[in-house]
Each structure stands twice: as structure tokens, then as C-alpha cells.
């Protein structure tokens, strides 16, 4: 009875394993061939540079204030020293706060990246899903982001098909 049960389970597993179809995509390759992705990246780079310049300007102001303070410290009263130190610390805090606002984990750059990239990723996902449904794939892996794939046959790579579905024939 046990042998019969084991043979039946092995037959079911073997049938299920044979019935599954797999495919690979190369997300980096797909994204490089989607012009909207390149435009979004360029837009993010430009806004990032602009915001970085704003942060650096505040840091430079704080450094200049500190140098001026060092040059004048011997001529200042205790109250003036305290006021200048407070102003320098406030400027440094302003720079730090601005940096966090723009580049922090939930900062403006994160929000802008999400707003620009999510529609592109959703479109790619929809194309992959359509192709998977059409061809009966049980699993589609991204060879670009998964270090666990040592080898993937080019026969099961559907990256070009995804690009065609998106309207970017290669």
C-alpha cells in the first residue's frame, strides 16, 4: 500500500513538473529599449542635480559663516559668539533637513522616481502577464536582477517578445 501511494505521489509530481512552463526576461535589456525609461532617468538626473546644488549651497553658506566666525571670534562678546554659533548650527540643520527632504527614504526624489517609473513598470508587467497567459507560462524570472540564475537558455528568453508587445520592435 505504501509503495503504491509513493508511486502515485511521484507520478503526480512528475506530471505537474512537466506541465509547468518557464520563461526568462532581461529587465535591464527591456528598459534600455524603452525610450520613456531613458527620458524618465534623464529627468530624475536633472532634478537630482538641481536639488543637490541647493543642498551644497546651504552647506557652503554654513562653511563660510563658520570661517567668518573663526576670524572674528576674538573680537566678539559672549552673546555675539553664541548668536553666531546658533546661526551656523541653524544653517547646517537647514542643509541637513533639505537633504533629507529631497533625498531621504520618503523624499521628493523617491516620490518623483516612483511617479515616473511605476507606469513604465506596470506596462512591462502587463505585457509579460499577457504573454504568459497566452503561452501558458507558470513562472517568468528576471535574469538581470536575480543572481540565482546561473544559466538560462535563450530559447526561453521572451525579452524581445515583451518589447514587441510594448511596441518597441527589435
Contact map, one row per residue, 1 for C-alpha under 8 A:
11111000000000000000000000000000000000000000000000000000000000000000000000000000000000000000000000000000000000000000000000000000000000000000000000000000000000000000000000
11111100000000000000000000000000000000000000000000000000000000000000000000000000000000000000000000000000000000000000000000000000000000000000000000000000000000000000000000
11111110000000000000000000000000000000000000000000000000000000000000000000000000000000000000000000000000000000000000000000000000000000000000000000000000000000000000000000
11111111000000000000000000000000000000000000000000000000000000000000000000000000000000000000000000000000000000000000000000000000000000000000000000000000000000000000000000
11111111100000000000000000000000000000000000000000000000000000000000000000000000000000000000000000000000000000000000000000000000000000000000000000000000000000000000000000
01111111110000000000000000000000000000000000000000000000000000000000000000000000000000000000000000000000000000000000000000000000000000000000000000000000000000000000000000
00111111111000000000000000000000000000000000000000000000000000000000000000000000000000000000000000000000000000000000000000000000000000000000000000000000000000000000000000
00011111111100000000000000000000000000000000000000000000000000000000000000000000000000000000000000000000000000000000000000000000000000000000000000000000000000000000000000
00001111111110000000000000000000000000000000000000000000000000000000000000000000000000000000000000000000000000000000000000000000000000000000000000000000000000000000000000
00000111111111000000000000000000000000000000000000000000000000000000000000000000000000000000000000000000000000000000000000000000000000000000000000000000000000000000000000
00000011111111100000000000000000000000000000000000000000000000000000000000000000000000000000000000000000000000000000000000000000000000000000000000000000000000000000000000
00000001111111110000000000000000000000000000000000000000000000000000000000000000000000000000000000000000000000000000000000000000000000000000000000000000000000000000000000
00000000111111111000000000000000000000000000000000000000000000000000000000000000000000000000000000000000000000000000000000000000000000000000000000000000000000000000000000
00000000011111111100000000000000000000000000000000000000000000000000000000000000000000000000000000000000000000000000000000000000000000000000000000000000000000000000000000
00000000001111111110000000000000000000000000000000000000000000000000000000000000000000000000000000000000000000000000000000000000000000000000000000000000000000000000000000
00000000000111111111000000000000000000000000000000000000000000000000000000000000000000000000000000000000000000000000000000000000000000000000000000000000000000000000000000
00000000000011111111000000000000000000000000000000000000000000000000000000000000000000000000000000000000000000000000000000000000000000000000000000000000000000000000000000
00000000000001111111100000000000000000000000000000000000000000000000000000000000000000000000000000000000000000000000000000000000000000000000000000000000000000000000000000
00000000000000111111100000000000000000000000000000000000000000000000000000000000000000000000000000000000000000000000000000000000000000000000000000000000000000000000000000
00000000000000011111110000000000000000000000000000000000000000000000000000000000000000000000000000000000000000000000000000000000000000001100000000000000000000000000000000
00000000000000000111111000000000000000000000000000000000000000000000000000000000000000000000000000000000000000000000000000000000000000011110000000000000000000000000000000
00000000000000000001111100000000000000000000000000000000000000000000000000000000000000000000000000000000000000000000000000000000000000001111100000000000000100000000000000
00000000000000000000111110000000000000000000000000000000000000000000000000000000000000000000000000000000000000000000000000000000000000001011100000000000000111000000000000
00000000000000000000011111000000000000000000000000000000000000000000000000000000000000000000000000000000000000000000000000000000000000000001111000000001000111100000000000
00000000000000000000001111100000000000000000000000000000000000000000000000000000000000000000000000000000000000000000000000000000000000000001111100000000000011100000000000
00000000000000000000000111111100000000000000000000000000000000000000000000000000000000000000000000000000000000000000000000000000000000000000011100000000000010100000000000
00000000000000000000000011111110000000000000000000000000000000000000000000000000000000000000000000000000000000000000000000000000000000000000011110000000000000100000000000
00000000000000000000000001111111000000000000000000000000000000000000000000000000000000000000000000000000000000000000000000000000000000000000000100000000000000000000000000
00000000000000000000000001111111100000000000000000000000000000000000000000000000000000000000000000000000000000000000000000000000000000000000000000000000000000100000000000
00000000000000000000000001111111110000000000000000000000000000000000000000000000000000000000000000000000000000000000000000000000000000000000000000000000000000110110000000
00000000000000000000000000111111110011000000000000000000000000000000000000000000000000000000000000000000000000000000000000000000000000000000000000000000000000000000000000
00000000000000000000000000011111111011000000000000000000000000000000000000000000000000000000000000000000000000000000000000000000000000000000000000000000000000000000000000
00000000000000000000000000001111111000000000000000000000000000000000000000000000000000000000000000000000000000000000000000000000000000000000000000000000000000000010000100
00000000000000000000000000000111111111000000000000000000000000000000000000000000000000000000000000000000000000000000000000000000000000000000000000000000000000000010000100
00000000000000000000000000000001111111100000000000000000000000000000000000000000000000000000000000000000000000000000000000000000000000000000000000000000000000000000000000
00000000000000000000000000000000011111110000000000000000000000000000000000000000000000000000000000000000000000000000000100000000000000000000000000000000000000000000000000
00000000000000000000000000000011011111111000000000000000000000000000000000000000000000000000000000000000000000000000100100000000000000000000000000000000000000000000000000
00000000000000000000000000000011011111111100000000000000000000000000000000000000000000000000000000000000000000000000000000000000000000000000000000000000000000000000000000
00000000000000000000000000000000001111111110000000000000000000000000000000000000000000000000000000000000000000000000000000000000000000000000000000000000000000000000000000
00000000000000000000000000000000000111111111000000000000000000000000000000000000000000000000000000000000000000001001100000000000000000000000000000000000000000000000000000
00000000000000000000000000000000000011111111100000000000000000000000000000000000000000000000000000000000000000000000000000000000000000000000000000000000000000000000000000
00000000000000000000000000000000000001111111110000000000000000000000000000000000000000000000000000000000000000000000000000000000000000000000000000000000000000000000000000
00000000000000000000000000000000000000111111111000000000000000000000000000000000000000000000000000000000000000000000000000000000000000000000000000000000000000000000000000
00000000000000000000000000000000000000011111111100000000000000000000000000000000000000000000000000000000000010011000000000000000000000000000000000000000000000000000000000
00000000000000000000000000000000000000001111111110000000000000000000000000000000000000000000000000000000000000000000000000000000000000000000000000000000000000000000000000
00000000000000000000000000000000000000000111111111000000000000000000000000000000000000000000000000000000000000000000000000000000000000000000000000000000000000000000000000
00000000000000000000000000000000000000000011111111100000000000000000000000000000000000000000000000000000000000000000000000000000000000000000000000000000000000000000000000
00000000000000000000000000000000000000000001111111110000000000000000000000000000000000000000000000000000000010000000000000000000000000000000000000000000000000000000000000
00000000000000000000000000000000000000000000111111111000000000000000000000000000000000000000000000000000000000000000000000000000000000000000000000000000000000000000000000
00000000000000000000000000000000000000000000011111111100000000000000000000000000000000000000000000000000000000000000000000000000000000000000000000000000000000000000000000
00000000000000000000000000000000000000000000001111111110000000000000000000000000000000000000000000000100000000000000000000000000000000000000000000000000000000000000000000
00000000000000000000000000000000000000000000000111111111000000000000000000000000000000000000000000100000000000000000000000000000000000000000000000000000000000000000000000
00000000000000000000000000000000000000000000000011111111100000000000000000000000000000000000000000000000000000000000000000000000000000000000000000000000000000000000000000
00000000000000000000000000000000000000000000000001111111110000000000000000000000000000000000000000000000000000000000000000000000000000000000000000000000000000000000000000
00000000000000000000000000000000000000000000000000111111111000000000000000000000000000000000001101100000000000000000000000000000000000000000000000000000000000000000000000
00000000000000000000000000000000000000000000000000011111111100000000000000000000000000000000001000000000000000000000000000000000000000000000000000000000000000000000000000
00000000000000000000000000000000000000000000000000001111111110000000000000000000000000000000000000000000000000000000000000000000000000000000000000000000000000000000000000
00000000000000000000000000000000000000000000000000000111111111000000000000000000000000000011011000000000000000000000000000000000000000000000000000000000000000000000000000
00000000000000000000000000000000000000000000000000000011111111100000000000000000000000000011001000000000000000000000000000000000000000000000000000000000000000000000000000
00000000000000000000000000000000000000000000000000000001111111110000000000000000000000000000000000000000000000000000000000000000000000000000000000000000000000000000000000
00000000000000000000000000000000000000000000000000000000111111111000000000000000000000000010000000000000000000000000000000000000000000000000000000000000000000000000000000
00000000000000000000000000000000000000000000000000000000011111111100000000000000000000011011000000000000000000000000000000000000000000000000000000000000000000000000000000
00000000000000000000000000000000000000000000000000000000001111111110000000000000000000000000000000000000000000000000000000000000000000000000000000000000000000000000000000
00000000000000000000000000000000000000000000000000000000000111111111000000000000000000000000000000000000000000000000000000000000000000000000000000000000000000000000000000
00000000000000000000000000000000000000000000000000000000000011111111100000000000000000010000000000000000000000000000000000000000000000000000000000000000000000000000000000
00000000000000000000000000000000000000000000000000000000000001111111110000000000000000010000000000000000000000000000000000000000000000000000000000000000000000000000000000
00000000000000000000000000000000000000000000000000000000000000111111111000000000000000000000000000000000000000000000000000000000000000000000000000000000000000000000000000
00000000000000000000000000000000000000000000000000000000000000011111111100000000000000000000000000000000000000000000000000000000000000000000000000000000000000000000000000
00000000000000000000000000000000000000000000000000000000000000001111111110000000100110000000000000000000000000000000000000000000000000000000000000000000000000000000000000
00000000000000000000000000000000000000000000000000000000000000000111111110000000000000000000000000000000000000000000000000000000000000000000000000000000000000000000000000
00000000000000000000000000000000000000000000000000000000000000000011111111000000000000000000000000000000000000000000000000000000000000000000000000000000000000000000000000
00000000000000000000000000000000000000000000000000000000000000000001111111110000000000000000000000000000000000000000000000000000000000000000000000000000000000000000000000
00000000000000000000000000000000000000000000000000000000000000000000111111110000100000000000000000000000000000000000000000000000000000000000000000000000000000000000000000
00000000000000000000000000000000000000000000000000000000000000000000001111110000000000000000000000000000000000000000000000000000000000000000000000000000000000000000000000
00000000000000000000000000000000000000000000000000000000000000000000000111111000000000000000000000000000000000000000000000000000000000000000000000000000000000000000000000
00000000000000000000000000000000000000000000000000000000000000000000000111111111100000000000000000000000000000000000000000000000000000000000000000000000000000000000000000
00000000000000000000000000000000000000000000000000000000000000000000000000111111100000000000000000000000000000000000000000000000000000000000000000000000000000000000000000
00000000000000000000000000000000000000000000000000000000000000000000000000011111110000000000000000000000000000000000000000000000000000000000000000000000000000000000000000
00000000000000000000000000000000000000000000000000000000000000000000000000011111111000000000000000000000000000000000000000000000000000000000000000000000000000000000000000
00000000000000000000000000000000000000000000000000000000000000000000000000011111111100000000000000000000000000000000000000000000000000000000000000000000000000000000000000
00000000000000000000000000000000000000000000000000000000000000000000100010011111111110000000000000000000000000000000000000000000000000000000000000000000000000000000000000
00000000000000000000000000000000000000000000000000000000000000000000000000000111111111000000000000000000000000000000000000000000000000000000000000000000000000000000000000
00000000000000000000000000000000000000000000000000000000000000000000000000000011111111100000000000000000000000000000000000000000000000000000000000000000000000000000000000
00000000000000000000000000000000000000000000000000000000000000000000100000000001111111110000000000000000000000000000000000000000000000000000000000000000000000000000000000
00000000000000000000000000000000000000000000000000000000000000000000100000000000111111111000000000000000000000000000000000000000000000000000000000000000000000000000000000
00000000000000000000000000000000000000000000000000000000000000000000000000000000011111111100000000000000000000000000000000000000000000000000000000000000000000000000000000
00000000000000000000000000000000000000000000000000000000000000000000000000000000001111111110000000000000000000000000000000000000000000000000000000000000000000000000000000
00000000000000000000000000000000000000000000000000000000000001001100000000000000000111111111000000000000000000000000000000000000000000000000000000000000000000000000000000
00000000000000000000000000000000000000000000000000000000000001000000000000000000000011111111100000000000000000000000000000000000000000000000000000000000000000000000000000
00000000000000000000000000000000000000000000000000000000000000000000000000000000000001111111110000000000000000000000000000000000000000000000000000000000000000000000000000
00000000000000000000000000000000000000000000000000000000011011000000000000000000000000111111111000000000000000000000000000000000000000000000000000000000000000000000000000
00000000000000000000000000000000000000000000000000000000011001000000000000000000000000011111111100000000000000000000000000000000000000000000000000000000000000000000000000
00000000000000000000000000000000000000000000000000000000000000000000000000000000000000001111111110000000000000000000000000000000000000000000000000000000000000000000000000
00000000000000000000000000000000000000000000000000000000010000000000000000000000000000000111111111000000000000000000000000000000000000000000000000000000000000000000000000
00000000000000000000000000000000000000000000000000000011011000000000000000000000000000000011111111100000000000000000000000000000000000000000000000000000000000000000000000
00000000000000000000000000000000000000000000000000000010000000000000000000000000000000000001111111110000000000000000000000000000000000000000000000000000000000000000000000
00000000000000000000000000000000000000000000000000000000000000000000000000000000000000000000111111111000000000000000000000000000000000000000000000000000000000000000000000
00000000000000000000000000000000000000000000000000000010000000000000000000000000000000000000011111111100000000000000000000000000000000000000000000000000000000000000000000
00000000000000000000000000000000000000000000000000010010000000000000000000000000000000000000001111111111000000000000000000000000000000000000000000000000000000000000000000
00000000000000000000000000000000000000000000000000000000000000000000000000000000000000000000000111111111101000000000000000000000000000000000000000000000000000000000000000
00000000000000000000000000000000000000000000000000000000000000000000000000000000000000000000000011111111011100000000000000000000000000000000000000000000000000000000000000
00000000000000000000000000000000000000000000000000100000000000000000000000000000000000000000000001111111001110000000000000000000000000000000000000000000000000000000000000
00000000000000000000000000000000000000000000000000000000000000000000000000000000000000000000000000111111111111000000000000000000000000000000000000000000000000000000000000
00000000000000000000000000000000000000000000000000000000000000000000000000000000000000000000000000111111111111000000000000000000000000000000000000000000000000000000000000
00000000000000000000000000000000000000000000000000000000000000000000000000000000000000000000000000010011111001000000000000000000000000000000000000000000000000000000000000
00000000000000000000000000000000000000000000000000000000000000000000000000000000000000000000000000001011111101100000000000000000000000000000000000000000000000000000000000
00000000000000000000000000000000000000000000000000000000000000000000000000000000000000000000000000011111111111100000000000000000000000000000000000000000000000000000000000
00000000000000000000000000000000000000000000000000000000000000000000000000000000000000000000000000001111011111110000000000000000000000000000000000000000000000000000000000
00000000000000000000000000000000000000000001000100000000000000000000000000000000000000000000000000000111001111111000000000000000000000000000000000000000000000000000000000
00000000000000000000000000000000000000000000000000000000000000000000000000000000000000000000000000000011111111111100000000000000000000000000000000000000000000000000000000
00000000000000000000000000000000000000000000000000000000000000000000000000000000000000000000000000000000011111111110000000000000000000000000000000000000000000000000000000
00000000000000000000000000000000000000000001000000000000000000000000000000000000000000000000000000000000000111111111000000000000000000000000000000000000000000000000000000
00000000000000000000000000000000000000010001000000000000000000000000000000000000000000000000000000000000000011111111100000000000000000000000000000000000000000000000000000
00000000000000000000000000000000000000000000000000000000000000000000000000000000000000000000000000000000000001111111110000000000000000000000000000000000000000000000000000
00000000000000000000000000000000000000000000000000000000000000000000000000000000000000000000000000000000000000111111111000000000000000000000000000000000000000000000000000
00000000000000000000000000000000000000010000000000000000000000000000000000000000000000000000000000000000000000011111111100000000000000000000000000000000000000000000000000
00000000000000000000000000000000000010010000000000000000000000000000000000000000000000000000000000000000000000001111111110000000000000000000000000000000000000000000000000
00000000000000000000000000000000000000000000000000000000000000000000000000000000000000000000000000000000000000000111111111000000000000000000000000000000000000000000000000
00000000000000000000000000000000000000000000000000000000000000000000000000000000000000000000000000000000000000000011111111100000000000000000000000000000000000000000000000
00000000000000000000000000000000000110000000000000000000000000000000000000000000000000000000000000000000000000000001111111110000000000000000000000000000000000000000000000
00000000000000000000000000000000000000000000000000000000000000000000000000000000000000000000000000000000000000000000111111111000000000000000000000000000000000000000000000
00000000000000000000000000000000000000000000000000000000000000000000000000000000000000000000000000000000000000000000011111111100000000000000000000000000000000000000000000
00000000000000000000000000000000000000000000000000000000000000000000000000000000000000000000000000000000000000000000001111111110000000000000000000000000000000000000010000
00000000000000000000000000000000000000000000000000000000000000000000000000000000000000000000000000000000000000000000000111111111000000000000000000000000000000000100010000
00000000000000000000000000000000000000000000000000000000000000000000000000000000000000000000000000000000000000000000000011111111100000000000000000000000000000000000000000
00000000000000000000000000000000000000000000000000000000000000000000000000000000000000000000000000000000000000000000000001111111110000000000000000000000000000000000000000
00000000000000000000000000000000000000000000000000000000000000000000000000000000000000000000000000000000000000000000000000111111111000000000000000000000000000000100110000
00000000000000000000000000000000000000000000000000000000000000000000000000000000000000000000000000000000000000000000000000011111111100000000000000000000000000000100000000
00000000000000000000000000000000000000000000000000000000000000000000000000000000000000000000000000000000000000000000000000001111111110000000000000000000000000000000000000
00000000000000000000000000000000000000000000000000000000000000000000000000000000000000000000000000000000000000000000000000000111111111000000000000000000000000000000000000
00000000000000000000000000000000000000000000000000000000000000000000000000000000000000000000000000000000000000000000000000000011111111100000000000000000000000000100000000
00000000000000000000000000000000000000000000000000000000000000000000000000000000000000000000000000000000000000000000000000000001111111111101000000000000000000000000000000
00000000000000000000000000000000000000000000000000000000000000000000000000000000000000000000000000000000000000000000000000000000111111111000000000000000000000000000000000
00000000000000000000000000000000000000000000000000000000000000000000000000000000000000000000000000000000000000000000000000000000011111110000000000000000000000000000000000
00000000000000000000000000000000000000000000000000000000000000000000000000000000000000000000000000000000000000000000000000000000001111111000000000000000000000000000000000
00000000000000000000100000000000000000000000000000000000000000000000000000000000000000000000000000000000000000000000000000000000000111111100000000000000000000000000000000
00000000000000000001111000000000000000000000000000000000000000000000000000000000000000000000000000000000000000000000000000000000000110111111000000000000000000000000000000
00000000000000000001110000000000000000000000000000000000000000000000000000000000000000000000000000000000000000000000000000000000000100011111000000000000000000000000000000
00000000000000000000111000000000000000000000000000000000000000000000000000000000000000000000000000000000000000000000000000000000000000001111100000000000000000000000000000
00000000000000000000011110000000000000000000000000000000000000000000000000000000000000000000000000000000000000000000000000000000000100001111110000000000000000000000000000
00000000000000000000011110000000000000000000000000000000000000000000000000000000000000000000000000000000000000000000000000000000000000000011111001000000000000000000000000
00000000000000000000000111100000000000000000000000000000000000000000000000000000000000000000000000000000000000000000000000000000000000000001111111000000000000000000000000
00000000000000000000000111100000000000000000000000000000000000000000000000000000000000000000000000000000000000000000000000000000000000000000111111101001000000000000000000
00000000000000000000000011110000000000000000000000000000000000000000000000000000000000000000000000000000000000000000000000000000000000000000011111100000000000000000000000
00000000000000000000000000100000000000000000000000000000000000000000000000000000000000000000000000000000000000000000000000000000000000000000011111100000000000000000000000
00000000000000000000000000000000000000000000000000000000000000000000000000000000000000000000000000000000000000000000000000000000000000000000111111111000000000000000000000
00000000000000000000000000000000000000000000000000000000000000000000000000000000000000000000000000000000000000000000000000000000000000000000001111111100000000000000000000
00000000000000000000000000000000000000000000000000000000000000000000000000000000000000000000000000000000000000000000000000000000000000000000000001111100000000000000000000
00000000000000000000000000000000000000000000000000000000000000000000000000000000000000000000000000000000000000000000000000000000000000000000001001111111000000000000000000
00000000000000000000000000000000000000000000000000000000000000000000000000000000000000000000000000000000000000000000000000000000000000000000000000111111000000000000000000
00000000000000000000000000000000000000000000000000000000000000000000000000000000000000000000000000000000000000000000000000000000000000000000000000001111100000000000000000
00000000000000000000000100000000000000000000000000000000000000000000000000000000000000000000000000000000000000000000000000000000000000000000001000001111110110000000000000
00000000000000000000000000000000000000000000000000000000000000000000000000000000000000000000000000000000000000000000000000000000000000000000000000000011111110000000000000
00000000000000000000000000000000000000000000000000000000000000000000000000000000000000000000000000000000000000000000000000000000000000000000000000000001111110000000000000
00000000000000000000000000000000000000000000000000000000000000000000000000000000000000000000000000000000000000000000000000000000000000000000000000000000111110000000000000
00000000000000000000011100000000000000000000000000000000000000000000000000000000000000000000000000000000000000000000000000000000000000000000000000000001111111000000000000
00000000000000000000001111000000000000000000000000000000000000000000000000000000000000000000000000000000000000000000000000000000000000000000000000000001111111110000000000
00000000000000000000001110000000000000000000000000000000000000000000000000000000000000000000000000000000000000000000000000000000000000000000000000000000000111111100000000
00000000000000000000000111101100000000000000000000000000000000000000000000000000000000000000000000000000000000000000000000000000000000000000000000000000000011111110000000
00000000000000000000000000000100000000000000000000000000000000000000000000000000000000000000000000000000000000000000000000000000000000000000000000000000000011111111000011
00000000000000000000000000000000000000000000000000000000000000000000000000000000000000000000000000000000000000000000000000000000000000000000000000000000000001111111100000
00000000000000000000000000000100000000000000000000000000000000000000000000000000000000000000000000000000000000000000000000010011001000000000000000000000000001111111110000
00000000000000000000000000000100110000000000000000000000000000000000000000000000000000000000000000000000000000000000000000000000000000000000000000000000000000111111111111
00000000000000000000000000000000000000000000000000000000000000000000000000000000000000000000000000000000000000000000000000000000000000000000000000000000000000011111111111
00000000000000000000000000000000000000000000000000000000000000000000000000000000000000000000000000000000000000000000000000000010000000000000000000000000000000001111111100
00000000000000000000000000000000000000000000000000000000000000000000000000000000000000000000000000000000000000000000000000110010000000000000000000000000000000000111111100
00000000000000000000000000000000000000000000000000000000000000000000000000000000000000000000000000000000000000000000000000000000000000000000000000000000000000000011111110
00000000000000000000000000000000110000000000000000000000000000000000000000000000000000000000000000000000000000000000000000000000000000000000000000000000000000000011111111
00000000000000000000000000000000000000000000000000000000000000000000000000000000000000000000000000000000000000000000000000000000000000000000000000000000000000010011001111
00000000000000000000000000000000000000000000000000000000000000000000000000000000000000000000000000000000000000000000000000000000000000000000000000000000000000010011000111
